Amino acid sequence: MARHWRTGAAGLAVLGLTLTACGGAKVGDTSSGSGSGSSSGSSAKCGTFNLAVNPWVGYEADAAVVAYVAQQKLGCTVNKKDLKEEIAWQGFGTGEVDAVLENWGHDDLKKKYITGQKTAVEAGQTGNKGIIGWYVPPWLAKAHPDILNYKNLNKYASKFKTSESGGKGQLLDGDPSYVTNDAALVKNLKLDFKVVYAGSETALIQAFRTAEKNKQWVIGYFYEPQWFLSEVALKKVALPAYTTGCDAVASKIACDYPVYDLDKIVSAKFAKSGSPAYNLVKNFNWTNEDQNTVAKYIAQDKLSDDAAAKKWVDANQAKVDAWLK
């Protein structure tokens, strides 16, 4: 998501068995899914594949499918580790994380772990285009079309006030670990708003769902790809257009988010390991529609990760075969 363009987690801890992860799980917890399955015939033995899972359902969809294919086609033992973004990158150097499947920009982390520490390398694009911005429920955009231009937001600020926004309009963000420029944007665009965190992607989605149902005033951070947009067609607010370099100084940002070409990051050791799981990660590529389909199976249809992955894989065998070449 968002990525996204997301910032690192506060209070960076060293990866270890005591670190609580985003979903309440701990590093070291595993998810072996539906088992080893059959080998694809690769001459390399897969062994254990440590896969980071960042806290948004689009990423969970990526991980579900890659883990399922690794298990069923390559005979890997997959350890899924629920970790926020920067914590996951720390794992490249310790051997606790082999791959991050959906990186939203993060030039800061690339500089630190790829250029500096040399514990990580890029592994190509996912095929997904990431979009972040401010959104309102469709009823609100229809009732007040001018609200879709940031220059008119102050006119409506009082409508967005909540008990948590200190007399200003509330701008609702998601998980605090997500990449967000929103506090700087509010300040530099001179908007009478305060950023308030919903705490999770699930809470953010529920806030928008309720706002549309009950015609409540909500404006908040959201992103694409995201399956929820097929349920509630949120409308994006136009911020000042992004231009190259307009976000170079975090405290001075006064422009929209860029469109992110989402990519994959792996540990340098994993890239040289000869593991067939590395080739799978490197070749993994799909569309926003593909991801949204699997994310919907998980989040809305309540399928298990393995069941969601199997449903998609069975319907898209040609794409999977291309990843295994």
N, C-alpha and C positions, 0 to 999 in steps of 0.2 A: 502497500500500500503503500502508504503513504507515503518511510521512504519513505524513496520516499526517503530516501528523502527524509530520513529520520535522524534524530540526534542520538548520541550515545546515552546509555543508561547512567543515571547519577550514581556516584559512589562506586566507581569501578572496582569490582572485587576480582580476586584471582579465581579462575575456574577451579572447581573442586567439588567434592561430594557434598559439601555443606551449603553450596550456593543454591538458593531457591530460584527457580526459573519462573517464566512469565505465567505459566498456567497453574502454578502451585506444585508442579513436579520439581524434582531436583536433578542436577547434573548426575549422570550415571543411571538414571531411569532409562529403560529401553522399551521399545515397541517392536516386537518381532513380526507383527502383522500376521499374515497367513502362512508363515513358515518359509522354508528354504526353497521349495519348488524345484524345478529342473534346471539344468545348466544349458546355456545357449551354445555350448560347444567351444567357448573361448578357451585358449590354451592356458590363460592365466587364472589362478585361483582367486576368488573374490575375498573370502574371509570376512572380516568385520568391516562394516561401512558406517561411520559415525556422521549422521546427518543432522545439522542444526535445523530447528523449526522456529521461525520468528512469529511474533504474536498477531497475525492477522490471517483470516481464513483463506485468502488467495494464496498465501505462502503454504498454508496447510494443504491446499489442493496440489500445489507443485510437489510437496514432500510425499503426499499420499501416492501419487502416480509413480514418481521416481523410486520410492521404496518398494512399491508393489512389483514393478518391473525388475528391480534389482534382486528381489527375493525369488520371484517366479521364473525369471529367465536366466539369471546369472548365479543363482545359488548363494547369494550374499546373506550374511546375518546383519540386519540393519538395526542400528541403535539410533532412535530418534531422540533428540535432546531439545526440550523446550527452552529456548534462550532468547533474550532480547538481543538486539543487533550487535552492539559493540562487545558485549560479553561473548557472543558467538565467535567474533573475530579473534578474541584473545585465545580461543581454543586451538587456533591453527598452529601456534607455536608449541603447545603442550601435547599435541597429538590427540586431544579430546574431540576435535571437530575436523572432519575431512572436507565438508562442503557446505556452503551457503548458496541456496538456489535462487534467491531473488534479492538482489542488491539494488537499492534505489539511489544511485549516485554515489554518495559517501566518498567524495574525493579526499576528505580528511583521513578516513580509515585506510584508503588505498595508499596514501602517502606514508602513513605510519607502518602498516603491516606488509605492504608489497614493496614499496621503494626503500623504506627504512629498515625494518626488521628482516625483510625478505622471507617471511614465514608463510606468505600467501601469494597466489598468482591468479590472474584473470582466466576464466574458462569459457568466454564467449557469451553472447546475448541469449536471453530466454525467448525472444520473439515478442514479448509483451511490451506495450507502451504504457508508461505510468503517468497519470495526470493527477495532480493535487490542486485543491483550491477551496474556496468557500462556497457553500451550497445552502439553498433554502428549499423547503417543501414546495411541491407544485402548486398547491392551493394559494400559497402566499405570492408566488411569482405571477399567478393569474390575476389575483386581486390587486396587486400593486406592481405592475410590470417594471416601473422605474427602480425597484429595489435591486434589480440585477446589474446596476451600475454602482460601484463603490461610492461614487460622489454623492449619492442620495442616502447612504446608510445613516448618517447622523440625524436626518429628518425622522427616522424611525427608531432611533436608539432606545427611547424610553419604552417602546413596545417589547423590547427584548430583555428588559431588566428581570433579574431573579434575585433570590435571597443571597446568592453567592457572588453577585457581580458588583457589589458595592455601589449601587446607585447608577451604574453605567449599564449599557447594553451588554448582554452576555454573548460572547463568541465561543461556541462549544468546540473544544478539541477532544481528541480520543485518548489513547494511551500516551502517557508523558514521554515514553521512549521514542515516539514517532518523530521523524524529521519535521520540524515545523518552524516557519518564519513568522508565525502569526503575531507574537508579541511585538516584534519589530515593525511589522506592517501596521498594526493598530496605532503605534506611536508615530511612525513616520508619515502615515497618511492622515494623521490628526483626527482619528475616529474616536468617538465617545463610547468605547467598548472596552471590556476586560476579558482576557482569555481565561476560561474555566475548563478544567479537564473532566471529561466524562469518566475516564479511567480505563476504558477498554473499547475495542472495536464493537463488541456486543452492545455496550451501553450507548454508544454513539448511534448505532443503527436503531435501537429501540427509541431513542429520543426523536429521531426523524420520523419513524413509523407512527409514533403517538402524535407528533405534531401534525402530520398529514391527516390522521383520522379525526382528531379533535380540533383542527384548525387553530393550532397554537403557533405562536411566533418563535421560531427557532432558526438560527443561522449557525453554521458550523463547518468545520474542517471535514472534507471527505475526499475520495479518490477513486480513480478507475485504474485497472479493472476491479470491479466489485459486483458480485451477483445481485446485491440488494437493489441496484439501480433498475433491474428488470421488474422489481416489485413496486418500488416507489421511484418515479423518474425525477429525482432531485434536479434542481436547476442551478447552474453555476453562475456565481456573481463575477462580473468582469472587473478585474483589478488592472492596474497599469501594466501594459504589455511587457512580457519578459524580453530583455535584450541581453546579449552575451556580456557577462561581467556585472550585471546589475545586482547580483547577489554575492559579489566578491567579499564585501565587508558585512558580516552578519548583522551588526547593530544598525546599519544604515539601509537595510533592504526596504525598498518601497515599490517593488514590482511583483508581478505574478510569479508562480513557480514555473520552472521549465518543464517541457515534456521529457520524461526520463526513458531512455532505452535501457530496460532492466537487464542486468547481467548476473553471471554466476561467478563466485569466488571459491577457490579451493586452497587447501594447504599445499605448500610447495612440495612437501614430502609425499602427499597423496598423488600429486601430478606426476611424480617420478616413480611411483610404486609399481606400475604395470597392472594395477587392478582394473578389471573390466568395468568396475563401478565408476572409475574416472572417465572412461570413454563414454559411458552412459550419460554422466553429468555434462560432459563437454558437448555431446550431440543433442541433449535435451533441448527442444525448441517447440513452442506452441503459441497459440494466439490468445488474445484477451477472451475471446468467446470460449475457447477450450477451457481456460482456467475458470471462468465464471460458471461454466456447466458443472465442473467437479465441485467447486465451492458451494453451489446451490445444493447439490446432492448431500453435502456434509452439513451445511448450516440450516437449510430449510427442510430438506427431505429426511434429515436425521439418519443418513446412512453412516456406517462406520467408514473410517478412512479406506480400509481395504475393499469394502463393498463398493464405495464410490469409485475407487480407482479401477476395479475390475469392470464395472459398468462402462466406464469411459474407454478403457483399453480394448474391451471386446468390440466396441463400435469404431475404433480408430487404429486397427492393427497395422495398417500401412505406415502410419506415423511412428508407431512404436518400433516397427522393423527398421526404419531409417535410423533411429537412435542406437540400434544394436549393431550397426555395420562397423 
